[in-house]
């Protein structure tokens, strides 16, 4: 199992992954890419050219978590989403692609820019998985009491591992 991220030279971060870990990371990040594919743009040609999209928040709880409302006021939030969600999706896709392109078995050294993209992509994966699992602040207590033959156990262990990776990445960067 990966020992987490360590500080490298010139701001880089280093870790070592085995093939199974890379397979899990790539699978989860690929699922995120499938969820955050380009959103729909308006029917007006100018709106399409500018990437202006619909103003409704997604009914999918994972997408609602990845693209939360910016304001309590529904009208302000809808207007904000209309002009920003396409760009946010582009950024999340770029981060996920960086992770896919650089995740490989063995020693992985990430530049500071790649490490930042990994941090954001790991956060998105954790948010998505945590939303699907309905994770609460008591996740560690739940995991400690969960039997290994519980069908939820592998998903909770994966969530815990992603949390560990993100924590060590943050610590290595700062």
Secondary structure, 3 states (H helix, E strand, C coil): CCCCCEECCCCCEEEEECHHHHHHHHHHHHHHHHHCCCCCECCCHHHHHHCCECCCCCCCHHHHHHCCCCCCCHHHHHHHHHHHHHHHHHHHHHHHHHHHHHCCCEEEEECHHHHHHHHHHHHHHHHHHHHHHCCCCCHHHHHHHCCCCCCCHHHHHHHHHHHHHHHHHHHHHC
